[in-house]
Amino acid sequence: MFLPLHDSNPLIYVKRPYVNWALIAITIAVFVFFQTPIAPGYSEIFPASFGVIPSVLFETRALPPDLKFIPADWTLVSYAFFHGGWMHLLGNMLFLWVFGDNIEDALGHVKYLFFYLLCAAGGGYAHALFQPTSDAPLIGASGAVAGVVAAYLILHPRVKIWILALGRIPLRLSAMWVLGAWVLMQFYNVFAAADSEVAWIAHIGGLICGAALVLLLKRRGVALFDRDLTIP
């Protein structure tokens, strides 16, 4: 639908969003070193070992011993660092690059890390709840990124965002329109694209977690909905 390019939203409380940078770097490194066929650490078993498999999570089935690297509960976090391809990876990381720094600014470094991981876990668990018998592994940072989007929409709906619409048209619009449309599209796709390979329910779970957690974890002085701010 669109690609975010840049937002006019300076950092106030932190000089550098180190945690956001680290999450992006680690996620890219995991893909490059463990999911690219030419990489020395490549293995086709990683999605099954580190992805959320609902039937395994709910203990109706068990992974073979040679695939079980970590406890099933831990996959609710680990799955967010693995992706299905370059486009899947770059799309998620672009959203995280544009919007994640301001959420880290509003929460602080440590709280932002917990926020991100909890949104990932919420998205993974929501997916598992809606497909409890599925044996297919869920991978990707989309649930966590959806949480970041929800938090951004609550904190900064009036901030102007440069986007690339339809892959070619540059536009500068308020976050309430850009991200609001993105959120509505996730809910629409739950019903309209039920047979899609995209785990839309994981996005919904991440959105709900992000909206709730930003209210609990934000700094005391951070206003909601861009109150008391002048946004160009």
Order of alpha helices (4+ residues) and beta strands (2+ residues): beta-alpha-alpha-alpha-alpha-alpha-alpha-alpha-beta-beta-alpha-alpha
